[in-house]
Amino acid sequence: MTHELDEKTLVEAETMTHELDEKRFVDAETMTLELDKKTLVEAETMTLGLGVNKTSVEAETMTHELDEKKCVDAETMTHEQDTFPVIQAQTAIQGPKTFNIELHFPGIIVFEIMKMEKEMVLTGINLHMKNHYKLFVINIETHKHESFDLENKPNNMTSIDDNIVALPYPDIQKVDMLNLKTGRIEHTIKVNCLAIFHSNDHLYVIKYGKVERINIAGVSIESFNLPTKMIKHISVYDKRLFYTCYESLYCCDLNGTQLWRFIPKIEKRLSDVATDKYGNIYVSSADPVNVLVISQEGKYLKHISMNFENETRPVKIHCDELHNRLSILRPSNNVIAFFDV
């Protein structure tokens, strides 16, 4: 009887410890997200003298927390069975060269980055400009640049060709096709869209737990569900879709069927995802801040060799598949590092 009581006490203690650890981690994640949101709202309000709709911000924060909690619960259930073993990297990454945005264009808070042939395309706000939502086109060799006003805050962007980018606006439920040479909106698609990705003449429109494939004109072709409701960032390569959800990287076919799932042993709060022309997957994390390289089969290959000790937010990443160059933006100093991969 004493042995049975001891075992029961031990199990109860371990269960309570596990629940407390998970609660502390979720609470810490929620606090970080709220602080990031509060900082951005305060920066925009201070610059423009605009009022902030408190109810709207609270509602958005509550929805985000509930979605992440559901995602955490789903992932915790299958954490052990889906974790892949660590293997050694097979290829080297050359670099980096750097470009200091703050040195040439002070006052920019960057949301998203995208590397074209010679230009770097950024979305963000400029604290020194009246209309704060901007798209910047910067020649990284000559430093010549242009900026275009944006109607709202785009969640991400994707290139259609060398001149056109697609910008999704979830708040006003549309996608604008913007010409980088003229700043003119060439075409608008009315669609409820959290994020978007272009591949093989099709747009993959991300909604809650679902992807809709449409053509460039906006005509729907098909839609399919994904394994989770919460979808942070996506990339498409060779008829496979990769996306991050909290602490997992998912790989699905273009019918939404899960092919594999990768959970890092240390990194949490996965963010951006990008693919190179060889099919390697690059994923950024926020806790701790890192960039991981994952194989097509969902195996860990290596970390990008950069010092991220001073970073408090996840770095932004983009891979130019045509020239096979990986771009990494460090938010703490607005420096972009370029790696040949």
N, C-alpha and C positions, 0 to 999 in steps of 0.2 A: 504493500500500500504506500509506503514512503517513497519507493522508486517511482510509482505512478504519479504521485503528487508532484514530485520534483520535475518529471517530464512535462506535466501539464503546466506548471509554473513557468518553465523555460519557454514553452511554445507561446504562452500568453505574453511573456516579456518580449520575445522576438517579434511577435505580431504588432504589439504596441509600438516598439521602436521603429519598425518598418513604416507603420502608418504615420508616426510623427515625422520621420525623415522625408516622406513624400509630401506631407503637408508643408514642412518648412521650405522644401524646394519649389513647390508650386507658389507659395506665398512670396518667396524671393523673386520668382519670375514675374509675378503679377506686379510687384512693387517696381521692378526695373522697367517694365512696359509702361506703367503709369508715369514714372519719372521722365522717360524719354518723350512720351506724348506731351507732358506738361511743359518740358523744356522747349519743344518745337512750337507749341501754341504761344508760350510767353515771348519767344523770339519774334514770331510773326506779328503778335499784337503790339509789341514795343516799337517795331519798325513802321508799321502802317497806321497805328492808332485805331485799329479795328476792334469791334466788340467780338467776344467769343461766346457762342451759344453753349452754355454750360450743360443744358439738358442733352444736346446732341453728343457732346464729348463723353458724358457719363454713359449714355446709351451705347455708344460705340465701344467704350472700354468694357462694359458689362458683357456685351456680345462676344468680344474678343476673348475675355477670360473664360466664359462658358465653353466656347469652341475649343480653346486650348485644354481645358480640364477634361472634356470628352476625349480629346486626342490622347492625353496623358493616360487616362483610364484604359483606353483601347490598347495602347502600346505596352503598358505595364503587364497586361494579361499575357502577352506573347513575347515578352522581352528576351527570355532565355532561349527559346527555341529558334529565334530568327537571327541571333548574333553570329557573325561570321568570324573565322579565325584570321589572325594577322599574318600577312605574307610580305616578303620583301619586294621593293620596287624593281621593275624591270628596265625602266628607261629613265634617263637623266633629264632635268629641266634646266635650260640655260638662261642666265640672266642674273639680276634684273637691270634694266634701264629705268630711269624714273622721270616723272614730270611733276613739278610742284605747282598745283593749281593756286594755292594761297599766295605764292610769290608773285605770280603774274596777274591774278584776278582775285584780290582780297575780298572777303565778305560773302563768299558763296558757301551755302550749305547744300551739299550734294545729296540727292535722293537715289539716282540710278546712273550707271555708266555704261557706255557701249563704244567699242573700238571699231572704227571703220578702217579704210586703207591708210590714210594719213591723218584723218581727223579723229578726235575724241568727242563723242556726243554725251552731254550731261543733262540731266534734269535736276532742278533744285530751286532754291530761292537766293536772291542777291539782296543782302541787307541794305545795300546802298541805292537800290532802285525802287521806284514807287510801285510798279506792278511786280509783285514779288515772285510769282510762279514763272519760271523761265526755262527755255531749252537753249543750251550753249553748244556751239559747234567750234571746236578749237583745233587749229593745225598745230600739232605737237612739235613740228620742226621750225616753223616760222613764227609761231605764237599768234598768228593772225586769227581773229575770232569774230563770231557774230552771235547775237542772242535774239531770241524770238519770244514774244509774250505767249503764255499758255492760259487757257480759260480757267483751268482748275488744276488740282494736283493729280498727275497721272500715277497709277500704281507701279507701272513698269514701262518698258518700251521694247520694240522688236523691229529689226530692219526688214523692209520689203525688198529693196534693192539698194544700190549705192546712193540714191538720192532721197528715198522715201522711208520714213519711219512711222510705225503705228503706235499711237498713244492711247491707252485705255483710261477712261474716267469713270470709276464706279459711282461717284456721287451724282453724276448727271447721266449715267447709263448710255454712254456712247464711246466709240473709238474714232479718233481723228487720224487721217493719213496726212502727215506733214512733209512738205518738200524742204529739204535741208538747204537747198540753194537759194530759195526765194522766201521761205518762211510761210508760204501760202498753204492753206488746208485744201488738198486736192480732192478729198473724198471723206465722207463721214458715214459710219455704220452705226445705226441705232441698236444697241445690244447691252444687256446687263452683264458686265464683265469685271471680274476682280483682277485678272491679269491676262496676258496674251503672249503667244509665241508663234513665229512664222517658220514654216518648214515645207519645202516641196510645193510651193504655190498655194498652200493652205494656211489658214489662221486657226490656231487652237485656243479657243476662248474658255477661260477658267471661271467656273461658278462654284458655289458651295457644294463640294462633293461630286462635281460633274464637270465634264469637258464637252464642249460643242465644237465640231469641226465645220468651218465655213470657208467659202472661197473669198477672194479678194473683194468681190462686189458685195459681200455680206450675206450671200445665200447659204442657208443651212444645209449641210450635207448629211450629218449624223451627229448623235450625241451618245455619251456613255458615262456610266457612274465610275467613281474611283473608290478605293478601299476606305478612305477617310473623308470626313466633311471638311476638315481644316486643311487648306493647301496654301503654302507660303510662296514658293517659287518653283518654276518649271523649266525644263529643257526637253527638246525632242531630238532624237538621233536614231536613224536607221529603223524606223517603224516602232520605236520604243519611246515611252514618255517617262521622264524622271522628275520627281517632285519631292520637296521636303515638307515634313509635318512634325513640328516640335523636335523630337530627338531621333527621328528616323528619316532615311532616304528610301523612297519607294521607286521601283521600276515596274512599269505596266506595259502591256501591249496596247495597240490603238483601239482595242475593244474595252479597255479598262480592267483587264484581268491582271492580277498581281503576279509578276514573274519572280521577283525576289525583294527582300527588304534588308537594308543594312542599318545596324545600330552601332555607333562608335562605342568603344569601351570607356572613354573619358568624356568626350565632347557632348554637350547638351545644347538645346536651342539652335538647331540647324537653321540656316538662312538661305543664302543664294546658292544656286546650282547652275553649272555650265558644263558643256561637253566640247572636246576638241575633235579634230577630223579623224582621229584614230579610235574614238569611242570612249576615251577615258573621261571620267566624271569628276568635276571639282566642286567641293562643297565647303561653304564657310560656316563657322559656328560662333556662338556668342559666349559660351561658358565651358571652357575658356575660349578666347578668341584664337581661331586657327583656320587654316585651309587644308582640307584633306583631299587626297587623290584616290579615287576608287575605280576599280576595273569594270569592264562591261559585265562581268559575272557577279558583281557585288562584293568583291574582295578588297580589303584595304591594301593600298600600295605604299603610300608615303604621305608625309606632311610637306607643304611648301616651306622652304627654309627662310623664314622671316621672323624678326623679333616683334611680337605683338604684345609685349608686356604692358605698354602704356595704353592699350586700346580698351575702352569700356563698352563699345558697340561692335557688332559684327562688321567685318570688312565687306565691301561690295566687290563682286567679281564678274568678269565677262570674258568669254573666249571667242576670238575672231577665228572661226574654223577655216576660212579661206587661207589666211596667212599663218594659222596655228600659233597665235600669240594670246597669252593669258594676261589680262589686266586686273590688278588688285588695288583698290582704293582704300587707304587708311583714313578713317574719318577724323582721327585725332589731329592730323596735320595736313589733311587734303593733299597728300602725295600719292600719285599713281605709280605703281611698279609694273613694268612690262616684262613678261617671261616668254622666251621662245620655247615651245613645248613639242 
